[in-house]
Amino acid sequence: MEQFTQAAINGIMLGGFYAIMVLGFSIIWGVMGVINLAHGEFVMLGAYITWFVSRQLGWEPFLAIIFVLPIMFALGYVLQRILINRIIERPHLISLLVTFALAIIMANAVKLAFEATFRSVTTMFSGFWRTGFGNVTIPITKSMVLVSALLVMLLLHLFLQYTRLGKSIRAAAQNREAARLVGIEIKQVYALTFAICIAITGLAGMLISPTQPIYPFMGPVLTLKAFAITALSGLGSIPGALMGGVVLGLVEVFIATYIPGVGTNLGIVSSFVILVVVLVTRPQGLFGGLKPAEAV
Amino acid sequence: MFSKRLLLIITVLLLLLAACTGSQAEPAADNTTDTEADSSTENTADTSEETSEETADEGDGECAGTIVLGSAVSSTGKYAREGKDTSQGYDTWLDWVNNEYGGIKVGDECYNVEIIYYDDEGDPDTAANLVERLITEDEVDFLLGPYSSGLTMSTSAIAEKYGMVMVEGNGASESIFERGFQNIFAVLTPAGNYTQSALKSLADQGAETVVVAYEDTAFPTSVGEGAIRWAEEYGLEVLAVETYPIDVADVSAIMTKFRDLEPDVFVGGGHFNDALLFVRGAQELGFNPQAMVITVGPSNPEFVAEVGDAANYIIGPTQWEATMSWEDEYFGTAAEYAARYEEMWGEPPTYQAAESTATALALQLAIEQAGSLEMDAVRQALFDLDVVTFYGPINFDETGKNAAKPMGAIQIQDGVINVVAPSEAAVTDLLYPMPAWEDR
């Protein structure tokens, strides 16, 4: 029972990270139909900004948020205006090529700037709380990741539901032409959506930096994982991302905990098995979500 | 209708992405490394002055020709960091042999050396293709090894196919040497012996139980299986063994299982990133073994920089440390080698760098002993080689392993990497047990 509780805690913590990590990927895909192959690299970039700030200024890593959010937002906005907006209404393959190129450029630029050494960020919130239930502990850093993830999701949900811009974003996602007809300036909406998503993605990078080693080529694995979770959660759905992330986190950790020897391997395999099963049986995702922008 | 198309796109995408994860980088460029003539040439140890005097009359430009060596080494991908150490190690030798030693002596002639590098991106298939290209298109004379056992595995098969000698210092997995190959020579201690001296010291200190976790690739598997073997040899009980895949990002499940077993010793076999994950994982779940033995990470000075105080008490196997007492007539003592390296690259050498330099040195000595560039003669000279270098003794057995060199163990103590085993090389005592995370 102790082990079960601990596994559940570990799984939910992992799920929290997955949820915030996948959010930007899922919304960009849902709203503008762009599959961002550079997604993992944006996570990496957020983590590197955090590492740089905490190493150079000696700050607590989580304070790096005041750099991560504006820098990533600006980067997202600029990239969208000069690059992504030009390809949004082209065939899918073009956006794949462009974002893939972005991924290569970013990974290698970071490698040139900071070398390929694995980096790690030390936070004062390392360690754990004892629950008083046997050996069961709650990791402090990862709970902060989970709480931040929930908070960001709540804010984003409120933003999409109740603000004018949020409504424009949803309108643009549902029907680009109709949104244009009612006077929504679609390029501006797209640029802001992309900027917000990249900022959140960078934030995810910041949040994981104390729990995982970071290095310039960490991106592709995260992008791949984002695919699997998006398939599970449906495009652009916030509750979906949370559920998808947590389901995947729990599945991975439970398999890893209860299968001796090779559990961790099987746990990671399981996420891709789930991907295939969901795509075959429920291609719109388990939890609905935004309707994807029409392909081509 | 739409969903089918989406399904198709995603499937294609995933395939594309899977194919691309190993090759994020630009196609390998022809990076023929120039010798770093600007630095380190003044740094002559006593011993090397003698040799340079002998050859002073020959001068640089008068050599009979150029020996071209080739190597696929990661400059991007998972092994970019260790790959850099590897190529810097080779280049330290290259600079020394061309500018100080006066070229490789073959009979009465001297030969300058050139090394052609390709970026293998950490991918075994890419590395194999590049080595094939080095042999068939660049027509190199001999091969130097890549970084990591996995890549050495794939590239040595190509070298064997063409009967081309490959000397390496960064592929320690036993499986490399179990294929009956005649062209692979490794200067480093094989992976199965990595944890031997650490486990022996810990058993002497009273440790009784061990848990082992290792990445399921060639080198960590050899380390892990070796650890199990040595643990049993020294009377330690192995409570659990766990494996994990190469790009693992979460080891909390492994740490949870291990925590409940309350072992005395944790052995983690992996690479640098896994070492970070293990320390973080143990710290955040309150997993408190009496000792943590982790490969590759702890012996690298960067590890302390990245992990901070949590790195203290961690034990790591080491192929080589600058404080060890080995010495040769080429690079001087281990410490003199380290000083030369630091002057050249602005950072202290890791053992990966030192063993790479030793790799090239072993090839050079074999060529000189053979007195010829003939492949068969050099191969035989490698089998016959029996020398002590700044890196330790080198004496290849019939499979190409260096059976002569013992493995050391270091422990991080107050942020300093100290050799604690074997006793003849130790500079300080092993601190055991390590305090619980809460009590630090």
Chai-1 contact restraints between the chains, C-beta under 6 A:
chainA,res_idxA,chainB,res_idxB,connection_type,confidence,min_distance_angstrom,max_distance_angstrom,comment,restraint_id
A,Q6,B,T256,contact,1.0,0.0,6.0,A-B,restraint_1
A,N10,B,S252,contact,1.0,0.0,6.0,A-B,restraint_2
A,L14,B,D250,contact,1.0,0.0,6.0,A-B,restraint_3
A,H92,B,I9,contact,1.0,0.0,6.0,A-B,restraint_4
A,I104,B,Q24,contact,1.0,0.0,6.0,A-B,restraint_5
A,A107,B,Q24,contact,1.0,0.0,6.0,A-B,restraint_6
A,A116,B,A80,contact,1.0,0.0,6.0,A-B,restraint_7
A,A116,B,R81,contact,1.0,0.0,6.0,A-B,restraint_8
A,T117,B,R81,contact,1.0,0.0,6.0,A-B,restraint_9
A,T117,B,E302,contact,1.0,0.0,6.0,A-B,restraint_10
A,F118,B,F272,contact,1.0,0.0,6.0,A-B,restraint_11
A,F118,B,N273,contact,1.0,0.0,6.0,A-B,restraint_12
A,R119,B,E306,contact,1.0,0.0,6.0,A-B,restraint_13
A,S120,B,L276,contact,1.0,0.0,6.0,A-B,restraint_14
A,S120,B,E306,contact,1.0,0.0,6.0,A-B,restraint_15
A,S120,B,V307,contact,1.0,0.0,6.0,A-B,restraint_16
A,T122,B,G308,contact,1.0,0.0,6.0,A-B,restraint_17
A,S126,B,Q283,contact,1.0,0.0,6.0,A-B,restraint_18
A,F128,B,E284,contact,1.0,0.0,6.0,A-B,restraint_19
A,F128,B,G286,contact,1.0,0.0,6.0,A-B,restraint_20
A,T137,B,L285,contact,1.0,0.0,6.0,A-B,restraint_21
A,T137,B,G286,contact,1.0,0.0,6.0,A-B,restraint_22
A,P139,B,E284,contact,1.0,0.0,6.0,A-B,restraint_23
A,Q212,B,A249,contact,1.0,0.0,6.0,A-B,restraint_24
A,P213,B,N273,contact,1.0,0.0,6.0,A-B,restraint_25
A,P213,B,L276,contact,1.0,0.0,6.0,A-B,restraint_26
A,F217,B,Q24,contact,1.0,0.0,6.0,A-B,restraint_27
A,F217,B,G77,contact,1.0,0.0,6.0,A-B,restraint_28
A,P220,B,T21,contact,1.0,0.0,6.0,A-B,restraint_29
A,V221,B,D247,contact,1.0,0.0,6.0,A-B,restraint_30
A,L224,B,L17,contact,1.0,0.0,6.0,A-B,restraint_31
A,V253,B,A253,contact,1.0,0.0,6.0,A-B,restraint_32
A,A256,B,A253,contact,1.0,0.0,6.0,A-B,restraint_33
A,T257,B,A253,contact,1.0,0.0,6.0,A-B,restraint_34
A,V262,B,T243,contact,1.0,0.0,6.0,A-B,restraint_35
A,T264,B,Y244,contact,1.0,0.0,6.0,A-B,restraint_36
A,N265,B,P245,contact,1.0,0.0,6.0,A-B,restraint_37
A,I268,B,P245,contact,1.0,0.0,6.0,A-B,restraint_38
A,L279,B,L7,contact,1.0,0.0,6.0,A-B,restraint_39
A,P283,B,S3,contact,1.0,0.0,6.0,A-B,restraint_40
A,P283,B,L7,contact,1.0,0.0,6.0,A-B,restraint_41
A,A295,B,R5,contact,1.0,0.0,6.0,A-B,restraint_42
